[in-house]
Amino acid sequence: MISGMVVTKKSKTRNATQDDNDSKKVKKLVLMILSIGFILLVTVAAALNIYIKNEEAVSETKNKMAIYLHNKYNKDFEVGRPKLSGGGLDVLGTWEADAYPTDDKSMMFRIIKAENRDSFSDQYTAKIWSQRETARLNKIAQQNASSSKWKVNASVEIYLAEPLADTARPDNPKMENIIKQDHGLSYTVTLSYGNVDASSFDNVVSDSKRITDFIRKDKEVKNLNVDYLVKTTTGSIKKCSGRYYKSFDYSYDSIKTCLNNTNQDEESE
């Protein structure tokens, strides 16, 4: 009888110890879950705070860009979502966005703003100048194409550097004077020829030189870049590029040699 009572007491003691250990394990598990939950909560809260601040910065920058453009050009603009690039490690970045006047979506251009500073730069004037020059140059380009089998298209892209990009307006200063400067902008022309057969190639080279001479000598464009593109009737593509900061004399022989050295199949374009 006594022996049985001793066994029962030992059994109860073991059960109590086991229950105590299980209780401690449960408490540890609960504490661990709570700790993980707290860390996750803090992480989510921090991420949410960063997201909210970023969205506020995006919204504020977009609004400032729209106000800047309206004040500068006295018309309304639609500004896309700005993106911040080049920042980090105590280095200020640059906000960039695409924008266009609300009355003409086709006039898309780039606007930038320095981070944490109300310093803006935009390419709207450059866009207008590019459009005007493209129309003018195409009239020159079509003078020979009308009596030829091949077709030609000319386009101009003007880029304004600071501080000219900050101060220039579509009609002030005069574009005709600015493009003669050797600083402040780049003037890139693309001459695209199509339906060119072997017998017409030399004529196309001569025509491209004629247009290039008009730009360089008659218009006196200084910082000139020219991209030549010739698509032949056999499907091949010949390309050549001249840059104002590289040595290229734009002679007939130079253009022809350059085009012949960059022949490729249209499928690889």
Residue pairs with C-beta under 8 A, 6 or more apart in sequence:
57 84
58 81
58 82
61 82
61 95
61 97
61 113
62 79
62 80
62 81
62 82
62 97
64 113
64 118
64 120
65 79
65 82
65 95
65 97
65 99
65 111
65 113
65 120
66 76
66 77
66 78
66 79
66 99
68 111
68 113
68 118
68 120
68 122
69 77
69 79
69 99
69 111
69 122
69 124
70 76
70 77
72 122
72 169
73 101
73 124
73 169
75 101
75 102
75 103
76 101
76 102
76 103
77 99
77 100
77 101
77 102
78 99
78 100
78 101
78 102
78 105
79 97
79 98
79 99
79 111
80 97
80 98
80 99
81 97
82 95
82 96
82 97
82 113
83 95
83 96
83 97
84 93
84 94
84 95
84 96
84 115
85 93
85 94
85 96
86 93
86 94
87 93
87 94
87 115
92 114
92 115
92 116
92 117
93 115
94 112
94 113
94 114
94 115
95 112
95 113
95 114
95 115
96 110
96 111
96 112
97 110
97 111
97 112
98 108
98 109
98 110
98 111
99 108
99 109
99 110
99 111
99 122
99 124
100 106
100 107
100 108
100 109
101 107
101 124
107 124
107 127
107 128
107 131
108 127
109 122
109 123
109 124
109 126
109 127
110 122
110 123
111 120
111 121
111 122
111 123
111 124
112 120
112 121
112 122
113 119
113 120
113 121
120 166
121 162
121 165
121 166
122 165
123 159
123 160
123 165
124 170
125 160
125 165
125 168
125 169
125 170
126 158
126 159
126 160
126 165
126 168
126 185
128 170
129 158
129 170
129 175
130 156
130 157
130 158
132 175
133 156
133 158
133 175
133 187
134 154
134 155
134 156
137 154
137 155
137 156
137 189
137 211
137 215
138 153
138 154
140 154
140 211
140 214
141 152
141 153
141 154
141 191
141 211
142 152
144 152
144 203
144 207
144 210
145 151
145 152
145 207
148 200
148 203
149 195
149 197
149 200
150 193
150 194
150 195
150 196
150 197
150 200
150 203
150 204
151 193
151 194
151 195
152 191
152 192
152 193
152 194
152 204
152 207
153 191
153 192
153 194
154 189
154 190
154 191
154 192
154 211
155 189
155 190
155 192
156 187
156 188
156 189
156 190
157 188
157 190
158 179
158 185
158 186
158 187
158 188
159 185
159 186
159 188
160 168
160 184
160 185
161 183
161 184
161 185
161 186
164 178
164 184
164 185
168 178
176 219
178 184
178 185
179 185
179 187
179 219
179 220
179 221
179 222
180 219
180 220
180 221
180 222
181 222
181 223
182 222
182 223
183 223
185 223
186 223
186 225
186 244
187 215
187 221
187 222
187 223
187 224
187 225
188 224
188 225
188 226
188 227
189 211
189 212
189 215
189 224
189 225
189 226
189 227
190 226
190 227
190 229
191 208
191 211
191 212
191 226
191 227
191 228
191 229
192 229
192 231
193 204
193 207
193 208
193 228
193 229
193 230
193 231
194 231
195 231
195 233
196 204
196 230
196 231
196 232
196 233
197 232
197 233
198 232
201 230
201 232
202 256
204 230
205 252
205 255
205 256
205 259
206 252
208 228
208 255
209 250
209 251
209 252
209 255
212 226
212 250
212 255
213 250
215 221
215 224
215 226
216 224
216 250
222 244
223 244
224 242
224 244
225 241
225 242
225 243
225 244
226 241
226 242
226 250
227 239
227 240
227 241
228 238
228 239
228 240
228 241
228 255
228 258
228 259
229 237
229 238
229 239
230 237
230 238
230 239
230 259
231 237
231 266
232 238
235 265
235 266
235 267
236 263
236 264
236 265
236 266
237 263
237 264
237 265
237 266
237 269
238 259
238 260
238 262
238 263
238 264
239 259
239 262
239 264
240 255
240 258
240 259
240 261
240 262
241 258
242 248
242 250
242 258
248 254
248 258
